[in-house]
Amino acid sequence: MYFPTLDLETGTLAELAMTPTQTRHFRVNRAPEEGIRWLHETLNRESQPLGATVERRVNDTLVLRGGD
């Protein structure tokens, strides 16, 4: 699930919060620890060349910050 926050003055993306999920048996559930860790590491690695980082919050939400 994606939760964008936009700058109201410019319309640009200020932050993108993501809740890692997994679908099993036609139900959407929070992703397991292993999946969250993999997604965090992958998104952070791929975002760095763009000048962005992905941080993991205590509630397992991943937040994209920075970049152009």
PyMOL Python script that loads the backbone (N, CA, C, O; Angstrom):
from pymol import cmd

cmd.read_pdbstr("""\
ATOM      1  N   MET A   1       0.845  -1.163   0.000  1.00  0.00           N
ATOM      2  CA  MET A   1       0.000   0.000   0.000  1.00  0.00           C
ATOM      3  C   MET A   1       0.893   1.230   0.000  1.00  0.00           C
ATOM      4  O   MET A   1       1.918   1.267   0.682  1.00  0.00           O
ATOM      5  N   TYR A   2       0.503   2.218  -0.757  1.00  0.00           N
ATOM      6  CA  TYR A   2       1.289   3.442  -0.907  1.00  0.00           C
ATOM      7  C   TYR A   2       0.497   4.634  -0.362  1.00  0.00           C
ATOM      8  O   TYR A   2      -0.707   4.755  -0.584  1.00  0.00           O
ATOM      9  N   PHE A   3       1.207   5.508   0.357  1.00  0.00           N
ATOM     10  CA  PHE A   3       0.596   6.689   0.949  1.00  0.00           C
ATOM     11  C   PHE A   3       1.448   7.910   0.631  1.00  0.00           C
ATOM     12  O   PHE A   3       2.361   8.242   1.388  1.00  0.00           O
ATOM     13  N   PRO A   4       1.160   8.583  -0.486  1.00  0.00           N
ATOM     14  CA  PRO A   4       1.957   9.752  -0.864  1.00  0.00           C
ATOM     15  C   PRO A   4       1.564  10.989  -0.044  1.00  0.00           C
ATOM     16  O   PRO A   4       0.403  11.159   0.327  1.00  0.00           O
ATOM     17  N   THR A   5       2.546  11.839   0.227  1.00  0.00           N
ATOM     18  CA  THR A   5       2.314  13.142   0.831  1.00  0.00           C
ATOM     19  C   THR A   5       2.839  14.170  -0.155  1.00  0.00           C
ATOM     20  O   THR A   5       4.013  14.148  -0.523  1.00  0.00           O
ATOM     21  N   LEU A   6       1.963  15.072  -0.581  1.00  0.00           N
ATOM     22  CA  LEU A   6       2.340  16.087  -1.560  1.00  0.00           C
ATOM     23  C   LEU A   6       2.517  17.444  -0.904  1.00  0.00           C
ATOM     24  O   LEU A   6       1.840  17.767   0.071  1.00  0.00           O
ATOM     25  N   ASP A   7       3.426  18.228  -1.443  1.00  0.00           N
ATOM     26  CA  ASP A   7       3.593  19.605  -1.022  1.00  0.00           C
ATOM     27  C   ASP A   7       2.441  20.390  -1.654  1.00  0.00           C
ATOM     28  O   ASP A   7       2.337  20.454  -2.879  1.00  0.00           O
ATOM     29  N   LEU A   8       1.585  20.982  -0.837  1.00  0.00           N
ATOM     30  CA  LEU A   8       0.399  21.664  -1.346  1.00  0.00           C
ATOM     31  C   LEU A   8       0.716  22.886  -2.206  1.00  0.00           C
ATOM     32  O   LEU A   8      -0.071  23.242  -3.083  1.00  0.00           O
ATOM     33  N   GLU A   9       1.840  23.520  -1.971  1.00  0.00           N
ATOM     34  CA  GLU A   9       2.199  24.705  -2.750  1.00  0.00           C
ATOM     35  C   GLU A   9       2.737  24.354  -4.129  1.00  0.00           C
ATOM     36  O   GLU A   9       2.422  25.022  -5.114  1.00  0.00           O
ATOM     37  N   THR A  10       3.552  23.303  -4.198  1.00  0.00           N
ATOM     38  CA  THR A  10       4.206  22.969  -5.469  1.00  0.00           C
ATOM     39  C   THR A  10       3.600  21.748  -6.162  1.00  0.00           C
ATOM     40  O   THR A  10       3.779  21.561  -7.366  1.00  0.00           O
ATOM     41  N   GLY A  11       2.891  20.927  -5.406  1.00  0.00           N
ATOM     42  CA  GLY A  11       2.333  19.702  -5.972  1.00  0.00           C
ATOM     43  C   GLY A  11       3.349  18.584  -6.107  1.00  0.00           C
ATOM     44  O   GLY A  11       3.050  17.534  -6.678  1.00  0.00           O
ATOM     45  N   THR A  12       4.557  18.803  -5.582  1.00  0.00           N
ATOM     46  CA  THR A  12       5.592  17.778  -5.683  1.00  0.00           C
ATOM     47  C   THR A  12       5.475  16.768  -4.544  1.00  0.00           C
ATOM     48  O   THR A  12       4.881  17.041  -3.501  1.00  0.00           O
ATOM     49  N   LEU A  13       6.048  15.619  -4.772  1.00  0.00           N
ATOM     50  CA  LEU A  13       6.027  14.560  -3.770  1.00  0.00           C
ATOM     51  C   LEU A  13       6.964  14.917  -2.631  1.00  0.00           C
ATOM     52  O   LEU A  13       8.159  15.118  -2.850  1.00  0.00           O
ATOM     53  N   ALA A  14       6.439  14.998  -1.426  1.00  0.00           N
ATOM     54  CA  ALA A  14       7.251  15.299  -0.251  1.00  0.00           C
ATOM     55  C   ALA A  14       7.733  14.018   0.418  1.00  0.00           C
ATOM     56  O   ALA A  14       8.841  13.969   0.951  1.00  0.00           O
ATOM     57  N   GLU A  15       6.903  12.987   0.388  1.00  0.00           N
ATOM     58  CA  GLU A  15       7.225  11.735   1.055  1.00  0.00           C
ATOM     59  C   GLU A  15       6.343  10.643   0.479  1.00  0.00           C
ATOM     60  O   GLU A  15       5.206  10.897   0.080  1.00  0.00           O
ATOM     61  N   LEU A  16       6.869   9.431   0.437  1.00  0.00           N
ATOM     62  CA  LEU A  16       6.075   8.281   0.017  1.00  0.00           C
ATOM     63  C   LEU A  16       6.223   7.208   1.069  1.00  0.00           C
ATOM     64  O   LEU A  16       7.295   6.621   1.215  1.00  0.00           O
ATOM     65  N   ALA A  17       5.156   6.946   1.804  1.00  0.00           N
ATOM     66  CA  ALA A  17       5.161   5.889   2.812  1.00  0.00           C
ATOM     67  C   ALA A  17       4.566   4.633   2.184  1.00  0.00           C
ATOM     68  O   ALA A  17       3.583   4.696   1.446  1.00  0.00           O
ATOM     69  N   MET A  18       5.176   3.499   2.490  1.00  0.00           N
ATOM     70  CA  MET A  18       4.734   2.225   1.933  1.00  0.00           C
ATOM     71  C   MET A  18       4.561   1.207   3.047  1.00  0.00           C
ATOM     72  O   MET A  18       5.423   1.077   3.916  1.00  0.00           O
ATOM     73  N   THR A  19       3.456   0.490   3.021  1.00  0.00           N
ATOM     74  CA  THR A  19       3.223  -0.588   3.968  1.00  0.00           C
ATOM     75  C   THR A  19       3.382  -1.901   3.211  1.00  0.00           C
ATOM     76  O   THR A  19       2.545  -2.231   2.372  1.00  0.00           O
ATOM     77  N   PRO A  20       4.448  -2.658   3.496  1.00  0.00           N
ATOM     78  CA  PRO A  20       4.657  -3.914   2.791  1.00  0.00           C
ATOM     79  C   PRO A  20       3.546  -4.922   3.110  1.00  0.00           C
ATOM     80  O   PRO A  20       3.228  -5.171   4.273  1.00  0.00           O
ATOM     81  N   THR A  21       2.970  -5.489   2.058  1.00  0.00           N
ATOM     82  CA  THR A  21       1.903  -6.472   2.231  1.00  0.00           C
ATOM     83  C   THR A  21       2.203  -7.722   1.416  1.00  0.00           C
ATOM     84  O   THR A  21       3.071  -7.732   0.544  1.00  0.00           O
ATOM     85  N   GLN A  22       1.463  -8.764   1.727  1.00  0.00           N
ATOM     86  CA  GLN A  22       1.580 -10.028   1.017  1.00  0.00           C
ATOM     87  C   GLN A  22       0.175 -10.589   0.870  1.00  0.00           C
ATOM     88  O   GLN A  22      -0.602 -10.580   1.825  1.00  0.00           O
ATOM     89  N   THR A  23      -0.152 -11.074  -0.312  1.00  0.00           N
ATOM     90  CA  THR A  23      -1.466 -11.668  -0.542  1.00  0.00           C
ATOM     91  C   THR A  23      -1.346 -13.179  -0.447  1.00  0.00           C
ATOM     92  O   THR A  23      -0.535 -13.796  -1.137  1.00  0.00           O
ATOM     93  N   ARG A  24      -2.166 -13.767   0.420  1.00  0.00           N
ATOM     94  CA  ARG A  24      -2.203 -15.221   0.572  1.00  0.00           C
ATOM     95  C   ARG A  24      -3.655 -15.634   0.734  1.00  0.00           C
ATOM     96  O   ARG A  24      -4.394 -15.067   1.538  1.00  0.00           O
ATOM     97  N   HIS A  25      -4.045 -16.620  -0.037  1.00  0.00           N
ATOM     98  CA  HIS A  25      -5.421 -17.127   0.027  1.00  0.00           C
ATOM     99  C   HIS A  25      -6.437 -16.009  -0.170  1.00  0.00           C
ATOM    100  O   HIS A  25      -7.447 -15.939   0.530  1.00  0.00           O
ATOM    101  N   PHE A  26      -6.153 -15.132  -1.140  1.00  0.00           N
ATOM    102  CA  PHE A  26      -7.038 -14.020  -1.502  1.00  0.00           C
ATOM    103  C   PHE A  26      -7.234 -13.004  -0.380  1.00  0.00           C
ATOM    104  O   PHE A  26      -8.223 -12.271  -0.368  1.00  0.00           O
ATOM    105  N   ARG A  27      -6.292 -12.961   0.562  1.00  0.00           N
ATOM    106  CA  ARG A  27      -6.338 -11.987   1.653  1.00  0.00           C
ATOM    107  C   ARG A  27      -5.046 -11.192   1.656  1.00  0.00           C
ATOM    108  O   ARG A  27      -3.963 -11.732   1.429  1.00  0.00           O
ATOM    109  N   VAL A  28      -5.180  -9.903   1.919  1.00  0.00           N
ATOM    110  CA  VAL A  28      -4.007  -9.032   2.022  1.00  0.00           C
ATOM    111  C   VAL A  28      -3.596  -8.968   3.488  1.00  0.00           C
ATOM    112  O   VAL A  28      -4.396  -8.620   4.357  1.00  0.00           O
ATOM    113  N   ASN A  29      -2.339  -9.309   3.747  1.00  0.00           N
ATOM    114  CA  ASN A  29      -1.783  -9.309   5.103  1.00  0.00           C
ATOM    115  C   ASN A  29      -0.488  -8.513   5.107  1.00  0.00           C
ATOM    116  O   ASN A  29       0.107  -8.269   4.058  1.00  0.00           O
ATOM    117  N   ARG A  30      -0.065  -8.118   6.280  1.00  0.00           N
ATOM    118  CA  ARG A  30       1.254  -7.483   6.396  1.00  0.00           C
ATOM    119  C   ARG A  30       2.297  -8.510   5.982  1.00  0.00           C
ATOM    120  O   ARG A  30       2.154  -9.702   6.253  1.00  0.00           O
ATOM    121  N   ALA A  31       3.338  -8.037   5.327  1.00  0.00           N
ATOM    122  CA  ALA A  31       4.413  -8.922   4.883  1.00  0.00           C
ATOM    123  C   ALA A  31       5.174  -9.459   6.092  1.00  0.00           C
ATOM    124  O   ALA A  31       5.254  -8.789   7.121  1.00  0.00           O
ATOM    125  N   PRO A  32       5.734 -10.664   5.973  1.00  0.00           N
ATOM    126  CA  PRO A  32       6.550 -11.202   7.072  1.00  0.00           C
ATOM    127  C   PRO A  32       7.869 -10.440   7.183  1.00  0.00           C
ATOM    128  O   PRO A  32       8.260  -9.734   6.253  1.00  0.00           O
ATOM    129  N   GLU A  33       8.543 -10.580   8.299  1.00  0.00           N
ATOM    130  CA  GLU A  33       9.795  -9.874   8.583  1.00  0.00           C
ATOM    131  C   GLU A  33      10.806 -10.047   7.452  1.00  0.00           C
ATOM    132  O   GLU A  33      11.421  -9.071   7.023  1.00  0.00           O
ATOM    133  N   GLU A  34      10.982 -11.239   6.978  1.00  0.00           N
ATOM    134  CA  GLU A  34      11.950 -11.507   5.909  1.00  0.00           C
ATOM    135  C   GLU A  34      11.629 -10.689   4.653  1.00  0.00           C
ATOM    136  O   GLU A  34      12.533 -10.142   4.021  1.00  0.00           O
ATOM    137  N   GLY A  35      10.366 -10.608   4.299  1.00  0.00           N
ATOM    138  CA  GLY A  35       9.955  -9.843   3.127  1.00  0.00           C
ATOM    139  C   GLY A  35      10.139  -8.348   3.315  1.00  0.00           C
ATOM    140  O   GLY A  35      10.549  -7.649   2.389  1.00  0.00           O
ATOM    141  N   ILE A  36       9.839  -7.856   4.503  1.00  0.00           N
ATOM    142  CA  ILE A  36      10.012  -6.431   4.793  1.00  0.00           C
ATOM    143  C   ILE A  36      11.489  -6.060   4.720  1.00  0.00           C
ATOM    144  O   ILE A  36      11.857  -5.042   4.133  1.00  0.00           O
ATOM    145  N   ARG A  37      12.321  -6.890   5.316  1.00  0.00           N
ATOM    146  CA  ARG A  37      13.767  -6.638   5.308  1.00  0.00           C
ATOM    147  C   ARG A  37      14.309  -6.630   3.878  1.00  0.00           C
ATOM    148  O   ARG A  37      15.079  -5.742   3.513  1.00  0.00           O
ATOM    149  N   TRP A  38      13.909  -7.616   3.066  1.00  0.00           N
ATOM    150  CA  TRP A  38      14.363  -7.687   1.679  1.00  0.00           C
ATOM    151  C   TRP A  38      13.918  -6.451   0.895  1.00  0.00           C
ATOM    152  O   TRP A  38      14.712  -5.851   0.171  1.00  0.00           O
ATOM    153  N   LEU A  39      12.643  -6.076   1.043  1.00  0.00           N
ATOM    154  CA  LEU A  39      12.117  -4.928   0.315  1.00  0.00           C
ATOM    155  C   LEU A  39      12.821  -3.640   0.732  1.00  0.00           C
ATOM    156  O   LEU A  39      13.144  -2.811  -0.119  1.00  0.00           O
ATOM    157  N   HIS A  40      13.060  -3.464   2.016  1.00  0.00           N
ATOM    158  CA  HIS A  40      13.748  -2.272   2.517  1.00  0.00           C
ATOM    159  C   HIS A  40      15.148  -2.178   1.925  1.00  0.00           C
ATOM    160  O   HIS A  40      15.536  -1.126   1.416  1.00  0.00           O
ATOM    161  N   GLU A  41      15.909  -3.266   1.987  1.00  0.00           N
ATOM    162  CA  GLU A  41      17.274  -3.265   1.467  1.00  0.00           C
ATOM    163  C   GLU A  41      17.294  -3.008  -0.042  1.00  0.00           C
ATOM    164  O   GLU A  41      18.129  -2.250  -0.534  1.00  0.00           O
ATOM    165  N   THR A  42      16.384  -3.633  -0.766  1.00  0.00           N
ATOM    166  CA  THR A  42      16.334  -3.482  -2.224  1.00  0.00           C
ATOM    167  C   THR A  42      15.954  -2.061  -2.624  1.00  0.00           C
ATOM    168  O   THR A  42      16.618  -1.456  -3.466  1.00  0.00           O
ATOM    169  N   LEU A  43      14.890  -1.524  -2.026  1.00  0.00           N
ATOM    170  CA  LEU A  43      14.462  -0.164  -2.358  1.00  0.00           C
ATOM    171  C   LEU A  43      15.527   0.866  -1.984  1.00  0.00           C
ATOM    172  O   LEU A  43      15.756   1.823  -2.724  1.00  0.00           O
ATOM    173  N   ASN A  44      16.168   0.671  -0.850  1.00  0.00           N
ATOM    174  CA  ASN A  44      17.202   1.617  -0.415  1.00  0.00           C
ATOM    175  C   ASN A  44      18.386   1.578  -1.377  1.00  0.00           C
ATOM    176  O   ASN A  44      18.899   2.627  -1.766  1.00  0.00           O
ATOM    177  N   ARG A  45      18.821   0.388  -1.762  1.00  0.00           N
ATOM    178  CA  ARG A  45      19.955   0.249  -2.691  1.00  0.00           C
ATOM    179  C   ARG A  45      19.638   0.885  -4.046  1.00  0.00           C
ATOM    180  O   ARG A  45      20.468   1.609  -4.597  1.00  0.00           O
ATOM    181  N   GLU A  46      18.456   0.624  -4.584  1.00  0.00           N
ATOM    182  CA  GLU A  46      18.094   1.126  -5.903  1.00  0.00           C
ATOM    183  C   GLU A  46      17.783   2.624  -5.899  1.00  0.00           C
ATOM    184  O   GLU A  46      17.874   3.270  -6.943  1.00  0.00           O
ATOM    185  N   SER A  47      17.420   3.185  -4.747  1.00  0.00           N
ATOM    186  CA  SER A  47      17.098   4.612  -4.646  1.00  0.00           C
ATOM    187  C   SER A  47      18.322   5.491  -4.477  1.00  0.00           C
ATOM    188  O   SER A  47      18.289   6.670  -4.829  1.00  0.00           O
ATOM    189  N   GLN A  48      19.403   4.938  -3.943  1.00  0.00           N
ATOM    190  CA  GLN A  48      20.591   5.737  -3.653  1.00  0.00           C
ATOM    191  C   GLN A  48      21.178   6.436  -4.870  1.00  0.00           C
ATOM    192  O   GLN A  48      21.566   7.597  -4.739  1.00  0.00           O
ATOM    193  N   PRO A  49      21.272   5.813  -6.057  1.00  0.00           N
ATOM    194  CA  PRO A  49      21.799   6.547  -7.215  1.00  0.00           C
ATOM    195  C   PRO A  49      20.945   7.762  -7.591  1.00  0.00           C
ATOM    196  O   PRO A  49      21.419   8.664  -8.281  1.00  0.00           O
ATOM    197  N   LEU A  50      19.707   7.787  -7.144  1.00  0.00           N
ATOM    198  CA  LEU A  50      18.815   8.915  -7.423  1.00  0.00           C
ATOM    199  C   LEU A  50      18.863   9.966  -6.321  1.00  0.00           C
ATOM    200  O   LEU A  50      18.141  10.962  -6.370  1.00  0.00           O
ATOM    201  N   GLY A  51      19.725   9.736  -5.323  1.00  0.00           N
ATOM    202  CA  GLY A  51      19.851  10.676  -4.215  1.00  0.00           C
ATOM    203  C   GLY A  51      18.761  10.524  -3.173  1.00  0.00           C
ATOM    204  O   GLY A  51      18.527  11.434  -2.377  1.00  0.00           O
ATOM    205  N   ALA A  52      18.094   9.380  -3.172  1.00  0.00           N
ATOM    206  CA  ALA A  52      17.005   9.130  -2.224  1.00  0.00           C
ATOM    207  C   ALA A  52      17.394   8.004  -1.268  1.00  0.00           C
ATOM    208  O   ALA A  52      18.307   7.226  -1.542  1.00  0.00           O
ATOM    209  N   THR A  53      16.696   7.934  -0.157  1.00  0.00           N
ATOM    210  CA  THR A  53      16.886   6.845   0.797  1.00  0.00           C
ATOM    211  C   THR A  53      15.521   6.311   1.208  1.00  0.00           C
ATOM    212  O   THR A  53      14.505   6.995   1.088  1.00  0.00           O
ATOM    213  N   VAL A  54      15.520   5.086   1.692  1.00  0.00           N
ATOM    214  CA  VAL A  54      14.303   4.477   2.219  1.00  0.00           C
ATOM    215  C   VAL A  54      14.587   4.118   3.665  1.00  0.00           C
ATOM    216  O   VAL A  54      15.504   3.348   3.954  1.00  0.00           O
ATOM    217  N   GLU A  55      13.802   4.675   4.568  1.00  0.00           N
ATOM    218  CA  GLU A  55      13.980   4.373   5.993  1.00  0.00           C
ATOM    219  C   GLU A  55      12.864   3.457   6.450  1.00  0.00           C
ATOM    220  O   GLU A  55      11.751   3.493   5.925  1.00  0.00           O
ATOM    221  N   ARG A  56      13.181   2.641   7.430  1.00  0.00           N
ATOM    222  CA  ARG A  56      12.189   1.738   8.012  1.00  0.00           C
ATOM    223  C   ARG A  56      11.799   2.265   9.382  1.00  0.00           C
ATOM    224  O   ARG A  56      12.648   2.479  10.247  1.00  0.00           O
ATOM    225  N   ARG A  57      10.516   2.469   9.561  1.00  0.00           N
ATOM    226  CA  ARG A  57      10.015   2.966  10.847  1.00  0.00           C
ATOM    227  C   ARG A  57       9.652   1.793  11.752  1.00  0.00           C
ATOM    228  O   ARG A  57       9.563   0.652  11.300  1.00  0.00           O
ATOM    229  N   VAL A  58       9.443   2.087  13.031  1.00  0.00           N
ATOM    230  CA  VAL A  58       9.162   1.029  14.005  1.00  0.00           C
ATOM    231  C   VAL A  58       7.878   0.256  13.694  1.00  0.00           C
ATOM    232  O   VAL A  58       7.738  -0.894  14.111  1.00  0.00           O
ATOM    233  N   ASN A  59       6.951   0.864  12.975  1.00  0.00           N
ATOM    234  CA  ASN A  59       5.709   0.169  12.625  1.00  0.00           C
ATOM    235  C   ASN A  59       5.837  -0.597  11.303  1.00  0.00           C
ATOM    236  O   ASN A  59       4.838  -1.027  10.728  1.00  0.00           O
ATOM    237  N   ASP A  60       7.078  -0.761  10.829  1.00  0.00           N
ATOM    238  CA  ASP A  60       7.413  -1.478   9.594  1.00  0.00           C
ATOM    239  C   ASP A  60       6.974  -0.757   8.331  1.00  0.00           C
ATOM    240  O   ASP A  60       6.926  -1.363   7.261  1.00  0.00           O
ATOM    241  N   THR A  61       6.655   0.518   8.437  1.00  0.00           N
ATOM    242  CA  THR A  61       6.370   1.332   7.263  1.00  0.00           C
ATOM    243  C   THR A  61       7.710   1.737   6.660  1.00  0.00           C
ATOM    244  O   THR A  61       8.643   2.090   7.381  1.00  0.00           O
ATOM    245  N   LEU A  62       7.798   1.683   5.333  1.00  0.00           N
ATOM    246  CA  LEU A  62       8.992   2.125   4.620  1.00  0.00           C
ATOM    247  C   LEU A  62       8.700   3.502   4.050  1.00  0.00           C
ATOM    248  O   LEU A  62       7.638   3.723   3.468  1.00  0.00           O
ATOM    249  N   VAL A  63       9.641   4.431   4.214  1.00  0.00           N
ATOM    250  CA  VAL A  63       9.414   5.809   3.774  1.00  0.00           C
ATOM    251  C   VAL A  63      10.527   6.234   2.837  1.00  0.00           C
ATOM    252  O   VAL A  63      11.704   6.201   3.195  1.00  0.00           O
ATOM    253  N   LEU A  64      10.140   6.638   1.625  1.00  0.00           N
ATOM    254  CA  LEU A  64      11.074   7.147   0.623  1.00  0.00           C
ATOM    255  C   LEU A  64      11.225   8.639   0.817  1.00  0.00           C
ATOM    256  O   LEU A  64      10.240   9.375   0.885  1.00  0.00           O
ATOM    257  N   ARG A  65      12.486   9.084   0.906  1.00  0.00           N
ATOM    258  CA  ARG A  65      12.764  10.510   1.079  1.00  0.00           C
ATOM    259  C   ARG A  65      13.880  10.924   0.126  1.00  0.00           C
ATOM    260  O   ARG A  65      14.773  10.143  -0.202  1.00  0.00           O
ATOM    261  N   GLY A  66      13.797  12.184  -0.307  1.00  0.00           N
ATOM    262  CA  GLY A  66      14.855  12.747  -1.132  1.00  0.00           C
ATOM    263  C   GLY A  66      14.686  12.392  -2.597  1.00  0.00           C
ATOM    264  O   GLY A  66      13.631  11.934  -3.037  1.00  0.00           O
ATOM    265  N   GLY A  67      15.749  12.616  -3.328  1.00  0.00           N
ATOM    266  CA  GLY A  67      15.721  12.365  -4.768  1.00  0.00           C
ATOM    267  C   GLY A  67      15.178  13.556  -5.521  1.00  0.00           C
ATOM    268  O   GLY A  67      14.748  14.540  -4.921  1.00  0.00           O
ATOM    269  N   ASP A  68      15.197  13.465  -6.831  1.00  0.00           N
ATOM    270  CA  ASP A  68      14.723  14.559  -7.671  1.00  0.00           C
ATOM    271  C   ASP A  68      13.341  14.299  -8.169  1.00  0.00           C
ATOM    272  O   ASP A  68      12.782  15.121  -8.895  1.00  0.00           O
TER     273      ASP A  68
END
""", "prot")
cmd.dss("prot")
cmd.show_as("cartoon", "prot")
cmd.util.cbc("prot")
cmd.orient("prot")
